[in-house]
Amino acid sequence: MYPVREVQQSFPKVREIFLISYLSVLPDDTIVITNDDIILKTWKKLESKIPYGEFLYIKKIISDRFYNSTRNFDLLIYGKRTPSLGFMRLYFDTISKYGIKIDLQQILKTSRIKFGHGGNAASALLPSHLSQKLAYLVGAMRDGTLARSGKYEISISQSNDSWLKTLKEIICDVFQPSNEPAIRNNRVTLSNRPIFEYLNKVFEIPIGKKDQWSTPKIIEMAPLNLAKYYIRGFYDADGLSYKLGFCQVNKESLVFVKNTLEKLQIKTGKLSSRKGKSKILYSFNTSKKSHNDFIKIIGSLNPSKQRLFSPT
């Protein structure tokens, strides 16, 4: 495994970009764990602003929608129960009509997310910005899987355990999951529904087969200094080491990589196709005269891909 210091050096600090808000894509039953008593503070503020009868009416409407009783609503207001994202959406939207404006996205930046109220439910911090490490992980998911077989499992396969340990470290750094990723049978795996839902809904990674997974819109919109880390993760997971190339079933995913490399002044060969066992495979190689540029600009964290170069 690469020492932490070397992994950190592979991701120099740059400006991150704001993600498309995941407020609109995560389900209502998402549980938001926050130490902030913003709900109680704003509830008291609302009580002081409007007639008591209208205040009770609002309480009943919200209670009927989510908790079936005002008692459960009171438990939530006073921090005895953890709110759902659906409740927070409705609550903050309701009080905004009375001039009390709260940025829910700002609250989520420092809140842990989970599903279910049980103590064993896995939680995670979900990034509000696209960082280099997150872009790298999304690229690595080109050879990963989101699986629903009684659990919400994220996995990435590779024969090199050293790289899997690096991936585990990056997953923990990006998401700070409450449960630790495991490495076994040449895979790093993690059963964590918040991260699963985030990757599926924010980065459009399909559950199961990924033949139809093209480049995530967020990656398409990212500046080159972030998109190149997606390409590094893609290459480390599923690239061709002997010719610094790429091979995939999904043609569009390679068109994006090829075009981005060209924008980075890394010359590439022709995108070709051939018949695989059951599907058409698309591939291209980096031009031999651009190998040094690929090594310098894209680089790698996967020892099995580093026979031609060292990590940058």
C-alpha positions as CSV (number, residue, x, y, z in Angstrom):
1,M,0.0,0.0,0.0
2,Y,1.2,3.5,-0.7
3,P,1.9,5.5,2.4
4,V,-0.8,8.1,3.3
5,R,1.7,10.8,2.5
6,E,2.2,9.6,-1.1
7,V,-1.5,9.2,-1.8
8,Q,-2.1,12.7,-0.5
9,Q,0.7,14.1,-2.7
10,S,-1.1,12.6,-5.7
11,F,-4.0,14.9,-5.1
12,P,-2.6,18.4,-4.8
13,K,-5.0,21.0,-3.4
14,V,-7.1,22.8,-6.1
15,R,-10.4,24.6,-6.2
16,E,-13.3,22.1,-6.0
17,I,-16.6,22.7,-7.9
18,F,-20.1,22.6,-6.5
19,L,-22.1,19.5,-7.3
20,I,-25.6,19.5,-8.7
21,S,-27.6,19.6,-5.5
22,Y,-28.4,16.1,-4.3
23,L,-31.3,17.5,-2.3
24,S,-33.6,16.9,-5.3
25,V,-32.4,13.3,-5.9
26,L,-32.0,11.6,-2.5
27,P,-35.2,9.9,-1.3
28,D,-37.5,11.4,1.4
29,D,-36.6,8.6,3.9
30,T,-33.0,9.8,4.0
31,I,-32.1,10.5,7.7
32,V,-30.1,13.6,8.4
33,I,-27.9,13.5,11.6
34,T,-26.9,17.0,12.6
35,N,-25.8,18.5,15.9
36,D,-27.3,21.8,14.9
37,D,-30.5,22.8,16.7
38,I,-31.6,24.9,13.7
39,I,-35.1,23.2,13.7
40,L,-35.9,24.2,17.3
41,K,-34.5,27.7,16.8
42,T,-36.5,28.3,13.6
43,W,-39.6,26.7,15.1
44,K,-39.5,29.1,18.1
45,K,-39.0,32.0,15.7
46,L,-42.0,31.0,13.6
47,E,-44.1,30.7,16.8
48,S,-43.3,34.4,17.6
49,K,-44.1,35.6,14.1
50,I,-47.6,34.2,13.4
51,P,-51.0,33.8,15.2
52,Y,-51.1,30.8,17.5
53,G,-54.0,29.2,15.6
54,E,-52.1,29.3,12.4
55,F,-49.0,28.0,14.1
56,L,-50.9,25.0,15.4
57,Y,-52.4,24.4,11.9
58,I,-48.9,24.3,10.4
59,K,-47.8,21.9,13.1
60,K,-50.8,19.6,12.3
61,I,-50.2,19.7,8.5
62,I,-46.5,18.7,8.8
63,S,-47.3,16.1,11.5
64,D,-50.0,14.4,9.4
65,R,-47.6,14.3,6.4
66,F,-44.7,12.6,8.2
67,Y,-45.4,11.4,11.7
68,N,-49.2,10.8,12.2
69,S,-49.1,12.6,15.5
70,T,-48.1,16.0,16.9
71,R,-46.3,14.1,19.8
72,N,-43.8,12.6,17.3
73,F,-43.4,16.0,15.8
74,D,-42.5,17.5,19.2
75,L,-39.9,14.8,19.8
76,L,-38.3,15.8,16.5
77,I,-38.4,19.5,17.2
78,Y,-36.7,19.0,20.6
79,G,-34.0,16.7,19.3
80,K,-35.4,13.5,20.6
81,R,-35.9,12.1,17.1
82,T,-33.7,12.4,14.0
83,P,-35.4,14.2,11.0
84,S,-35.8,12.8,7.6
85,L,-34.8,14.7,4.5
86,G,-38.4,14.7,3.4
87,F,-39.4,16.4,6.6
88,M,-36.7,19.0,6.3
89,R,-37.6,19.8,2.7
90,L,-41.2,20.4,3.7
91,Y,-40.4,22.2,6.9
92,F,-37.9,24.6,5.5
93,D,-40.1,25.3,2.5
94,T,-43.0,26.0,4.8
95,I,-41.2,28.4,7.1
96,S,-39.6,30.2,4.1
97,K,-43.1,31.5,3.3
98,Y,-42.9,33.4,6.6
99,G,-39.6,35.0,5.8
100,I,-37.4,32.4,7.6
101,K,-34.9,31.4,5.0
102,I,-32.6,28.4,5.7
103,D,-30.0,26.9,3.2
104,L,-30.7,23.2,3.6
105,Q,-27.7,22.3,1.3
106,Q,-25.5,24.2,3.8
107,I,-26.8,22.0,6.7
108,L,-26.2,18.8,4.7
109,K,-22.5,19.8,4.2
110,T,-21.8,19.0,7.8
111,S,-24.5,16.4,8.5
112,R,-24.1,12.6,8.4
113,I,-26.6,10.8,6.3
114,K,-28.2,7.3,6.9
115,F,-31.3,5.3,6.3
116,G,-33.4,3.9,9.1
117,H,-33.3,4.8,12.8
118,G,-31.5,1.7,14.0
119,G,-28.1,2.0,15.6
120,N,-26.6,-0.4,13.1
121,A,-27.6,1.6,10.1
122,A,-24.5,2.8,8.2
123,S,-23.9,6.5,7.8
124,A,-21.6,8.7,5.8
125,L,-20.8,12.3,4.9
126,L,-21.9,13.1,1.4
127,P,-19.6,15.7,-0.4
128,S,-21.3,18.8,-1.7
129,H,-18.3,19.5,-4.0
130,L,-16.5,17.5,-6.6
131,S,-12.9,17.0,-5.4
132,Q,-10.0,15.3,-7.1
133,K,-10.4,12.2,-4.9
134,L,-14.1,12.0,-5.6
135,A,-13.6,12.3,-9.3
136,Y,-10.9,9.6,-9.1
137,L,-13.3,7.2,-7.3
138,V,-16.1,7.8,-9.9
139,G,-13.5,6.9,-12.6
140,A,-12.5,3.8,-10.7
141,M,-16.2,2.8,-10.6
142,R,-15.9,2.1,-14.4
143,D,-14.7,-1.3,-13.2
144,G,-16.9,-1.2,-10.1
145,T,-20.4,-2.3,-9.2
146,L,-23.5,-1.1,-7.3
147,A,-25.3,-4.3,-6.2
148,R,-28.7,-4.8,-4.5
149,S,-28.9,-8.3,-3.2
150,G,-30.4,-7.7,0.2
151,K,-27.9,-4.9,0.9
152,Y,-26.6,-1.8,-0.7
153,E,-23.1,-2.8,-1.8
154,I,-20.4,-0.8,-3.5
155,S,-17.5,-2.8,-4.9
156,I,-14.4,-2.4,-7.1
157,S,-12.5,-5.4,-8.4
158,Q,-8.8,-5.6,-9.1
159,S,-6.1,-8.3,-8.6
160,N,-3.7,-5.8,-7.0
161,D,-4.4,-5.6,-3.3
162,S,-2.1,-2.7,-2.9
163,W,-4.3,-0.6,-5.1
164,L,-7.4,-1.8,-3.3
165,K,-5.9,-0.6,0.0
166,T,-5.3,2.8,-1.6
167,L,-9.0,2.9,-2.8
168,K,-10.1,2.0,0.7
169,E,-8.2,4.9,2.1
170,I,-9.7,7.3,-0.5
171,I,-13.2,6.0,0.2
172,C,-12.8,6.6,3.9
173,D,-11.3,10.1,3.3
174,V,-14.1,11.2,0.9
175,F,-17.1,9.8,2.7
176,Q,-16.0,9.1,6.3
177,P,-18.3,6.0,6.4
178,S,-19.4,4.7,9.8
179,N,-18.5,1.2,8.7
180,E,-15.1,0.2,7.2
181,P,-14.6,-1.0,3.6
182,A,-13.4,-4.7,3.4
183,I,-10.9,-6.1,1.1
184,R,-11.4,-9.8,0.1
185,N,-11.5,-11.9,-3.0
186,N,-9.7,-9.2,-5.0
187,R,-12.4,-6.7,-4.3
188,V,-12.8,-3.7,-2.0
189,T,-16.5,-3.7,-0.8
190,L,-18.6,-1.5,1.4
191,S,-22.3,-1.9,2.3
192,N,-23.4,1.7,2.9
193,R,-26.7,2.9,1.5
194,P,-26.0,6.7,1.7
195,I,-22.9,6.3,-0.4
196,F,-24.7,3.8,-2.7
197,E,-27.6,6.2,-3.3
198,Y,-25.2,9.1,-3.8
199,L,-23.2,7.3,-6.5
200,N,-26.3,6.1,-8.2
201,K,-28.3,9.3,-8.1
202,V,-25.6,12.0,-8.4
203,F,-23.2,10.3,-10.7
204,E,-25.8,8.1,-12.5
205,I,-24.0,4.9,-11.9
206,P,-26.5,2.1,-12.7
207,I,-27.3,-0.7,-10.3
208,G,-26.0,-3.9,-11.8
209,K,-24.7,-3.9,-15.4
210,K,-23.1,-0.7,-16.5
211,D,-23.1,-1.1,-20.3
212,Q,-25.4,2.0,-20.6
213,W,-23.4,4.1,-18.2
214,S,-21.9,7.0,-20.2
215,T,-19.9,9.8,-18.7
216,P,-21.6,11.4,-15.7
217,K,-22.9,14.9,-16.4
218,I,-21.0,16.3,-13.5
219,I,-17.8,15.0,-14.9
220,E,-18.6,16.3,-18.4
221,M,-19.0,19.8,-16.8
222,A,-15.9,19.6,-14.7
223,P,-12.8,21.6,-15.5
224,L,-9.8,19.8,-16.9
225,N,-7.9,19.9,-13.6
226,L,-10.7,17.7,-12.1
227,A,-11.7,15.7,-15.2
228,K,-8.1,14.3,-15.4
229,Y,-8.5,12.6,-12.0
230,Y,-11.6,10.9,-13.3
231,I,-9.5,9.7,-16.2
232,R,-6.8,8.5,-13.8
233,G,-9.3,6.5,-11.8
234,F,-10.8,5.1,-15.1
235,Y,-7.3,4.1,-16.3
236,D,-6.2,2.6,-13.0
237,A,-9.4,0.5,-12.9
238,D,-9.9,-0.6,-16.5
239,G,-7.1,0.8,-18.6
240,L,-4.6,-1.0,-20.9
241,S,-1.2,-0.7,-19.3
242,Y,1.0,-1.9,-22.2
243,K,-0.1,0.8,-24.6
244,L,-1.6,3.4,-22.2
245,G,-5.0,2.8,-23.6
246,F,-8.7,2.3,-22.8
247,C,-11.2,-0.4,-23.6
248,Q,-14.9,-0.3,-22.8
249,V,-18.3,-1.6,-24.0
250,N,-19.8,1.9,-23.7
251,K,-18.5,3.9,-26.7
252,E,-19.5,7.4,-25.3
253,S,-17.4,6.9,-22.2
254,L,-14.3,6.5,-24.3
255,V,-15.2,9.4,-26.6
256,F,-15.2,11.7,-23.6
257,V,-11.8,10.4,-22.4
258,K,-10.3,10.6,-25.8
259,N,-11.5,14.2,-26.3
260,T,-10.4,15.2,-22.9
261,L,-6.9,13.8,-23.4
262,E,-6.7,15.7,-26.7
263,K,-7.6,18.9,-24.8
264,L,-4.8,18.2,-22.4
265,Q,-2.4,18.0,-25.4
266,I,-2.1,14.2,-25.1
267,K,-2.4,12.7,-28.6
268,T,-4.5,9.6,-29.1
269,G,-5.0,7.0,-31.8
270,K,-8.1,6.0,-33.6
271,L,-11.1,4.8,-31.7
272,S,-11.7,1.3,-33.0
273,S,-14.2,-1.5,-32.3
274,R,-14.0,-5.3,-32.3
275,K,-16.3,-8.1,-31.4
276,G,-16.1,-9.3,-27.8
277,K,-17.6,-12.5,-26.3
278,S,-21.1,-11.0,-26.3
279,K,-20.8,-7.3,-27.1
280,I,-18.9,-4.9,-29.3
281,L,-15.8,-3.5,-27.5
282,Y,-14.4,-0.1,-28.2
283,S,-10.8,0.9,-27.6
284,F,-8.0,3.4,-28.3
285,N,-4.4,3.9,-27.3
286,T,-2.4,6.9,-26.5
287,S,0.0,8.0,-29.2
288,K,3.5,6.7,-28.5
289,K,5.0,10.1,-28.7
290,S,2.5,11.3,-26.0
291,H,3.3,8.6,-23.5
292,N,5.4,10.9,-21.5
293,D,2.7,13.5,-21.5
294,F,0.2,10.9,-20.3
295,I,2.6,9.8,-17.5
296,K,3.1,13.4,-16.4
297,I,-0.4,14.8,-16.7
298,I,-2.7,11.7,-15.9
299,G,-0.4,9.4,-13.9
300,S,-1.5,6.4,-11.9
301,L,-1.9,5.1,-8.3
302,N,-2.2,1.4,-9.4
303,P,1.1,-0.5,-9.2
304,S,-0.1,-3.0,-11.8
305,K,-0.4,0.0,-14.3
306,Q,3.0,1.4,-13.4
307,R,5.4,-0.7,-15.4
308,L,5.9,2.2,-17.7
309,F,6.0,4.9,-15.1
310,S,5.8,5.9,-11.4
311,P,2.9,7.6,-9.6
312,T,2.7,11.3,-9.9
